[in-house]
Amino acid sequence: MPQETQVGGEFVVSLRVGYPIQAAMDTDDVADTLNYAQLFQLVKQQMEIPSKLIEHVAGRIVKAIQQQFPQVSSVHLRITKTNPPMGADCKGAGVEVNIEY
């Protein structure tokens, strides 16, 4: 809605990423795992870009993860807009994306 573009909204993002974990389990070397701080920054950056649809934001996040972390084998992403302006008493409305590579 037009007012949402001006005032923004609050969102809850849940992200689960699958990747080959065996090397990290064997080596205890940080180079063999995903950098969670980088994943967080990626999601944060995408969430800061104004968009009309949270589906579009979800698509951008998935594409960015694919590009930055090619070793990823799955992405499970949920974006929920809390208190959406739709005249219903609910905890939120959102989208969920589950992709296996």
NORFEN-V757517 format. One record per backbone hydrogen bond with DSSP energy under -0.5 kcal/mol. NH is the residue of the N-H (numbers start at 1). CO is the residue of the C=O. E is the energy in kcal/mol with one decimal. If there is no record, write none. Layout:
nh:NH co:CO e:E
nh:NH co:CO e:E
//
This chain:
nh:4 co:1 e:-0.9
nh:5 co:1 e:-1.1
nh:5 co:2 e:-0.5
nh:6 co:2 e:-1.0
nh:7 co:3 e:-2.6
nh:8 co:4 e:-2.3
nh:10 co:82 e:-0.5
nh:12 co:80 e:-2.6
nh:14 co:78 e:-2.8
nh:16 co:76 e:-2.5
nh:18 co:74 e:-2.2
nh:20 co:71 e:-0.6
nh:21 co:19 e:-0.8
nh:24 co:32 e:-0.6
nh:25 co:21 e:-2.0
nh:26 co:22 e:-2.0
nh:27 co:23 e:-2.9
nh:28 co:24 e:-1.7
nh:30 co:28 e:-0.5
nh:32 co:29 e:-2.2
nh:33 co:30 e:-1.4
nh:36 co:34 e:-1.0
nh:39 co:35 e:-2.0
nh:40 co:36 e:-2.5
nh:41 co:37 e:-2.4
nh:42 co:38 e:-2.4
nh:43 co:39 e:-2.3
nh:44 co:40 e:-2.8
nh:45 co:41 e:-2.7
nh:46 co:42 e:-2.0
nh:47 co:43 e:-2.4
nh:48 co:44 e:-1.3
nh:49 co:46 e:-0.9
nh:50 co:48 e:-0.6
nh:57 co:53 e:-1.5
nh:58 co:54 e:-2.6
nh:59 co:55 e:-2.1
nh:60 co:56 e:-2.3
nh:61 co:57 e:-2.5
nh:62 co:58 e:-2.5
nh:63 co:59 e:-2.4
nh:64 co:60 e:-2.5
nh:65 co:61 e:-2.4
nh:66 co:62 e:-2.4
nh:67 co:63 e:-2.2
nh:68 co:64 e:-2.7
nh:69 co:65 e:-2.7
nh:72 co:69 e:-2.0
nh:73 co:18 e:-2.9
nh:74 co:18 e:-1.2
nh:75 co:99 e:-2.5
nh:76 co:16 e:-2.9
nh:77 co:75 e:-0.5
nh:77 co:97 e:-2.8
nh:78 co:14 e:-2.7
nh:79 co:95 e:-2.3
nh:80 co:12 e:-2.7
nh:81 co:93 e:-3.4
nh:82 co:10 e:-2.2
nh:82 co:80 e:-0.7
nh:84 co:81 e:-0.6
nh:86 co:84 e:-2.1
nh:90 co:88 e:-1.2
nh:93 co:81 e:-1.8
nh:95 co:79 e:-2.1
nh:97 co:77 e:-3.2
nh:99 co:75 e:-3.0
nh:101 co:73 e:-3.4
//
